[in-house]
């Protein structure tokens, strides 16, 4: 069992851990959750002994081995399989010693130990792990230096999984995995024979792979049994109870205080007043529940609606070199309200297809039709580097609105999710999640008919990902989504397209069907193949259908709101024009004109009031409909 006892640690003036205590059972699979910046990664460093706490201790059973993914991915000329095999240091040392040992007794000891640890099947196990993370047999025997940084991080992950430490620490392991690798890792963690502590913002991973949640909040650690959904329910119930107790205590305190204030100086009631004063002093206050709200994602509506199909392809080919198409035989149609999730392993061409649709890559064959007036917003993770580090969010918005007033620019910056305290912070000092929010806001700034989102969630926490789900549900245009976050795909995509074997085709099943297909193709059976599906296995499908139904049901309501907003804008301009006419001194020589303008203005003001009331009513109806 891993014991964290009375642990305290601070960085500068910030107290990240405040006498935190928790016990994690041996063999447990635990998700460590908390807001960004709460101190989750710091806790990992304390568990691994890389940092020294101010108070308290971390205790483990004797001789326990702790493993975590290396900070730097290997970039040597060693083959991938060799790097992974070398991660088991005891096996590597014994194998090296066996080649030179001459003492018969020592040779026997070495061979016995190697047999006990299954050393001779180690290469097959290492190959299986690498295959699960997306490396085929040919790739496993190539040097690490032949791969990019993201793929090398997969090798580092494979190495620590192969070493099978007693306590496995994984800090956002899916950030450098595709959906297929994430599905495999989820299954692997669920079956891992020892203790796992996992930091992740992937809700489905935390629901399927772990059996406990440790919540880090306000410097304290709290253990909850069950998966993430169970934790979320328990936490909300606990908060509701705390709010109820606080309200009851506040009422009791107010009643006592009222009695004391009324009778403390009255002789006949002095004793009772003194007793209540003492009781009042003994009442321990209950802290108010501070809900950390997450600002919503708001995507502006398309400036102009485009008649479907907005994009259509017939026998399209696309690639980066003449005569070498990455994708071919592409026949597809995208309508103005489509929600399409792209499936397929990294390297199969998902991003290539997204660039083709977004106009960033020209077709090399076939026919692609796309209206000139079609507005497309394109987001990809690598674009985070395109933000100017020295500029603030306000500066980036100012570049898009050079002629607007200061107040208008700041209002638009705030609408992107940057309150006053953040809008003047240099981009270089923003968190990854804040940069992603800014880039999403800038990409969709002018109102798009089609959003293309390529891995938008890598730097977003769970609550921000949920806000993105709601933002996409409220967006009336089309969406093409590439993501390893299954919850986002299930809740936001109505159709799934599979990018594989050099083409794009419709995938008839759902994400659970795709999960089974991936695990079978990578040599493993799904963890819930026997005994039926886990509780709530169909919840994601229901969420996806519900999101689609809500968009369809609320479409007429959104149209009315848009029409009302246009009417309000027209009436405001009309009143402004009439005010200008009435401010002209020359008009007062014409009483009939003054009366005409005055009556017209009064009618416009009355109509504006009615329109604003109607807008408020419609907005309330929409809010209620989307919240149900």
N, C-alpha and C positions, 0 to 999 in steps of 0.2 A: 504494500500500500504506500502511496506517495502522500506524505503529510507536509502541508504548508502551515507553519505555526507562527502566529503573531508577526507576520512579515510586514516591514515598512521600508519604503524606498522613495526617494525624491530626486527629481532632476531640477536643480536650481531651486526656485521657490515653490515649484509644483510638487505636491505630495501625491504620487501615483498610487502607492499602496499604503494603507493606513491600518497597521496591526491586522492584516488580513489573515484569515485562517480557513483552511478547507482540507478535507481528506478525500483522496481519489482512490477507489478500490482497485486492487490488482486486477489487471486484465480488462479494465473498463475502457470504453471508447467514449471520449469526452470532447464536446465542442466548447471552446473558450470564446465567449462572445462579450461584446461591449462596444461602446461608441469608439470611432476612430480617435486615437490619441489618449484613450483611457489607460493604456499601459500594458496591453496584452503581449506585445513582442518583448517588452522589458521583463515581464514575468517569465517568459521563456528563457531569457538570458540568466535570470536568477536561478531557475531550476537547473540549468546546465552548468551552473557554477562560474559563468563568465562575468558576473557582477556580484558585488558583495552588498548585502542588505544592511540597513541601519540597525534594525532590530529583527529578531525572529530567525527562523531557520527553515530549510527544506530538507526533509529526511526521506531516504529510500532504503529498501532492503539491501543488505550487504552484497557487494559485487554486482549491483545492478548497472547495466549499460544504458546510457542515454544517447540517442541518435537524433540528428536533425540535418536537414538538407544543407550542404555546403554553401557558404555565401557566394563563392565564385565557382562558376561551372568549369569543368576541366577543358583545356584547350590544347592538349598535347598531341603527339603523334600516336599515342596508344589507341588501340581499337576500343570501341564502346564496350564490348564484352569483357575485355581485359580490365578496364576501369571499374566495372561493376564487380567483377570477381575479386579485385584487390580490396574492395570495401570490407570484406570479412578478413580482418587482419590476422586473426588466429589461424584460419585456414591457409592464408597466403604464406605466413611464416612457417607453418608445418610443412607445406608443400615444398618451400625452398629448402628447408632443413633436410627433408627426405632425400633430396637429390645428392646430398653430400655426406649424409650420416654413414658411419662405418660400424658403429657399435650395434651388435645384433639386438641387445636389449632395448636400446634407444629406438632403433628402427621399428621394433615390435610395438613400442609405446606410441610412436607417431602414427603407425598404420591403424592401431586400435582407435586412437582418438579421431583420426580422419574418418574411419568407418562410423563411429558413434555420431559424428556431426553431419553425416551424409555428404561428405566432401566430394565424392565421385559423381554425385548427381547435381552438383552445384552449378555446373555450366548450363545444364538444361533449365534449372530454376532461374538463373540469371537471364537466359535467352527468353524465357516465358515472360519475365517482368518487362524486359525491353520491348517485346512484341506487344504487350498490353499497353505500353506507353507510345506505341506508334512506329517502332523501328522494325522493319522486316529483316530477314536473315542477311541479305546483302549489306544493309545499312549497319548491322551490328558488327561487321568486320571492317568497317571503314574507320579512319582515324577521327578522333574528336575534333581536331582542327578543321575538318571538312564541313562542320555544321555551324549554324548560326547560334547566337547566344541563347535564344529561347529553346532550341533543341538541346543544347548542352545542359540547360537546367533540368531537362527531362532525364538526362543521363545522371546528373547529381541526385535526383529524386530516386531513380532506379537503384543507385548505389546504396542509399540509406535503407531502402525497402529490402534489398538483398541481405544487408547485414543483420536484419531482424533484432534491433536493440530491444531491451526490456521496456524502455519508455521511449516511444517514438513521438517527437515533437514536429508537427507540420504547420508551417506558417504560410497561409494562403497558397497551398500547392497548386490550385487550379488556375492561377494567374498566367501560367505559361503552358497550359494544356488546352486542347480543343474539347468539344463536347464529347467526342469518342473517348479521349483519354480520361476525362472527368468521370464518365460512366464506369470505365474500368477501375479507376482508383477508388470510387465509391464502393464497389463490390469487394475490392482487395482489403480496404480498411475494415469493412464489416466482418471479414473473416480472419483478420490479423490476430495471431494467438496471444499477443501481449498488450500492454497498456498503450493507448494512443491519446494524445492531446492535440486537438486540431483547431487552429484559428482559421475561420472561413466566413465569407459573406454569402456563400451559396446555400440558400435555404433548403433545397432538395438534398444536397450532400449532408447537411446537418440533420435532416429528417430520416434519411435512410442508413447512414453509416455509423451514427453514434447512439449510445443508450443513456447518455447523461449530458447535462449542460452546466458549465460553470460560468456564472455571470459576474463580470467585473464592472462595478459601478460605485462611484464615490469612494474609491480606494478599498472597497470591501469585496470579498469573494463569497458567492452563494452557490451551493450545489443544488441542482434540480434533477430528479430522475426523469428519464424519458427523452424524446427527441425535441427538436426546436419548437414545433407546433405545441407540444405539451408544455414546454417551458414558457412560451408566450402566453398560453392560457393561464397557467399557474401564476405568472407574474401579474397579469391583469387582475386576476381574482384577489391577489394579495394587495395590490394597489387600491382596489375598490374597498376592501376591508379596512385598509389604513385610512382612506378618506372618510369612511363611515365612523371609525373610531375617533378620528380627529374632530369631526363635526359634533359628535356626542360629547367629547371632552370640552370642546369650546363652549357648548351650550351650558355644561355643568359649571365651567369656570365663570361664565358670564352671570349665571344665576347666583353663585356664591358672592361674586364681586358686588352685585347689586345689593345683596343683603348686608354686606359689610359697609358699603357706602351709605346705606340708609340708617343703620342702627349702631355703628361703632361708637358714636358719642351719646347714645341713649342708655341711661343707667340700667334700665330693666332688661335690655338686650345686649349689654356689653359683653357678658360671658359667652353668649352664643356667637356674637360677632368675632370675638377673639378666637374661638374654636374654628370658625370657618376660615379665618385668616391663616391659621396654621395648616388647615386642610388644603387651602388654596396653594400654599407654598410647597406642599408635598406633591401636588399634581404634576407629574412629569409631562412636559409638552411632547406632542407627537408631530414629527416633522411633516410638512406639507409634501405631497407627492409632486415632484418637479418633472413633468413630462417634457422631454427634449423634442420639440417639434421639428419636423423636417419640411423645408420649404418645397412646394410642389414644382413639378416640371410643367411648364405651360408652353405648348407649341402653337404659334400663331396659325390661324386658318389660311388656306390658300387664297391669294388675292383674286384669282380667277379660276372658276371651275373648268375642267377640261373634260370633254365628252369621252367616254370609254370607247376603245382601249387607250390608255395613256402611253403604253409601250407595247409593241408587238414585234416578234421576231419570227422569220421563216428561213429555215436551213442556215442559221447564222453560224459563222466560225469566228473565233477570236483567239489571239495569242500575242506574244511579244516579239516574235521573230517571223519574218515572211516564210511561209511554207511549213511552219511548225505550230499548228494550232493547239492551244491548251484545251479548248472546248469546241465541239463541233456538233452538227445536227441539232441545233437549238431551235425548237419550235415552241413558242410560249406567247401568252397574252397576259397583260397586267391591267386591271381595271382601276378606277379612281378610288375605290374603297377596299382594295385587297390588302390583306395582312399575311405576308408570306415569310415563313421561317426557312432558312437555308440550312440543310444538314449535309454532312460529309466531312471526312477527315481533313486536317490541314494538309495543303499541298494538292488537293483535288481540284481546286479552282473556284472556291466560294468567293474570295475577294476579287478574282478576275471577273467573274460574272457580275458582281456588284459594280465594278468599275465600268463594265460594258453598259449596264443599265443607266449608270450615273453619267455617262458621256465622257468618262475619263480614259476610256480605251475604245478605239474605233474598231468595228468589225473588219475582219480580213476576208469575209465571204458571206454570201447570203444577203438577206434584206432585213434591215432593222428600221422600223418606223417609230418616230418619237416627235410629237408636235413641238414647233419652235418655242411656243409660249409656255411649255411645261416647265415649272419651277421645281428643281430637285435640290434637297439638302442632303449632303453626304458627310458622315462622321466615321472616322477610323482612329484607332488608338494612337497610331504613329503620328497623327496630326497634332498631338499634344505638344510636340517639339516645335510646331510652327507658331505657337503663341510667343509673344515677345516678353522675355523674362523681366525686363525693366519696366514694362508698362503695367498699369493697373486694369482691372475690369472696366472701370469708368473710361480709361483711355481707349480701350478696344471698342467700346460702344460709341464713343465720341468720333472715332474714325468712320463709323457707319452713318452717323448723324452729324455731319460737319456744320450744318446750318441751324441746328436746333438749339433751344435755350438750355442753360445749365440745369434748370429744374426738370426739363423734359428728358435730358440724357440720364440724369440720376434716377428718374422714375423708371426708365427702360432698363437701367442696370439693376435696379432693385427687383424688377419683374423677372430677371434671369435667375434670381435666387441669391443675390448679394446684398445683404443689409448694409446700412451706412458704415458700420465698422469694418466691412470687408471690401467695399467697392474701391477704396483707395489703397489697398494692399498690393504691392508688386506681385505679378504672376509667379515670380521665382519663389515667393514666400507662401504661396497657396499650397494646400494639400493636393494629392492626386485627384481626389474626388471633386474638389472645388475647380480644378483645371478642367476636368471632364465636363462638369456642369457648364462652365464658361464656354467651352468649345461647342457643346450641344446648342447652347443659346445663340451663339454667333452663327452657327451653320443654319439654323432655322429662323433667323432673325426677321427676314422679310416675308415669311409665309410661303410654304412649299406645298406642291401637290403630292410630292413623293418624298418620304424620308428613307434614307438608306443608312442603317446603323450597323457598323462592323465592330463587334465586341465593345459595346458601350458601357459595360458594367465593371470592368476590371478594377477600377478604383472607387467604386461605390459601395457603401455599407448596405446592410440588409434593408434598413428603412428607406434609404435613398433608392434602392432598386425597386421597392414597392411603390415609391412615388413615381418612378419612371413607368411602371406598369399602368398606373392610373393616368399619367400624362398621355401615354400612347392610346389608352382607351378613349380619352376625350378628344383625340385628334381626328378630324373628319376625313383626312386624306389617306393615301396608300402608304404602306410601310413594308420595307424589306429588311429583315433582321438576321444577323449572324451573331450567335452568342453561345457560350458554353454554359450559361445560366439556364437550366431547364425550366425553372419557375417562370422566368421572363418569356421564354418561348411558348410555354403552355398557355400562359395567360394572355399573350399578345398576338399570337399567330393563329389565323383561321385555316391556313393551308401550309403544308410542308412540302418543300421541293428538295430532292436529293441530288447533290452534285457528286457524281462518281463515274468512273469509266469514261471520262472525257466528254460527258454530256450532262444535261440537267433534265430530270424527270420528276413527275408527281409521285410523292410517297403516300401510299394509300392508308397506312396505319397512323398511330399516334406516337408520342414520345416513348411510351412504355414499350411499344412494339419495336421501335428503333433501338431502345436499350437492349432488349433481348437479342436483337440481330447483331449488335456490336459485340456483346459479350460472347456470343456463340462464335462469331468470326475470329475473335481473339483468344479462343481456346478455353473459355470459362462459361459456366452456367450462371444464370442470374441467381442472386442469393435467395429469392423468394419463389424459385421455380416449383418447389413442392410445398404443399400445405396451403395453397391459395395465396392470393395477393395480400399485402399488408393492409391494415385498416387505412382507409383514406387513399388507396391507390388510384381511385377514379376521380379524386377531388380535383386534380389538375385539369382533367378533361372538362369537368363541370365548370371550373373557373373560366376556361377558354371559351366555352359555349356562352356562359353568362356575360362575359365581356363583349362578345360579338352581338348578343341579343340586346344588351344595353345600348350599344352604339346605334343599332337599327331602331330601337324603340325611341331613343331620344333625338334622332335625326330631325323630325319635324319641329321639335321644341327648339333645337339649336338654330334651325332656319328662321323661326319666329324671332328669336333673340337677335340674330344678325339683322333681320329686317327692321326691328325696333331700334337697334343701335344706329342704323343708317338714317332712320327717321329723326332720331335725337340729334344726330350730327347736322342734318339738313335744317331742322328747326333752329338750332343754335346759330347757324350761319345766317338764317333769315332774320333772327332777332338782332344779330350784330349789324346786318345791313340796314335794318330799320332804325337802329340807334344812331347809325351814321347819318341817315337822312334827317332824323329829328334834331341832331346836333347842328345842322346847317342853319345859320341865322336867317338865310334868305327864305326858308320855307314858311317862316312865321308871318310873312306877308300874304300867305295863301291859307286862310283858316280851313278851307275844305280839305286841302292836302294834309294839314296837321291832324285833322280829325280822322282822315283816311289812314294815315300812317299809325296814329295812336290806336285805332281799332284793330288794324292788322297786327300790331305788336301785341296787344292784349290777347288776341286770338291765338297767336303763336306761342305766347307764354303759357296760356291755358293748355294748348295741345302738347307743349313740351312737358308740363307737369304730368299730364295723363300718360304720355309715352314713358316717362321715367318710372311712374308707378307700375305700368305694365311690364317694363324691363325688370324691375325688382321682383314682381310676382313670378315672371317666367324663369328668372335666375334661381329663385327659391325652389320652383318646381324641378328644375334641372339638377340642382344640388341634392334635393331629396331623392330624385330618381337614380342618380349615380351612387348615392350613399347606401341604397337599399341592399 
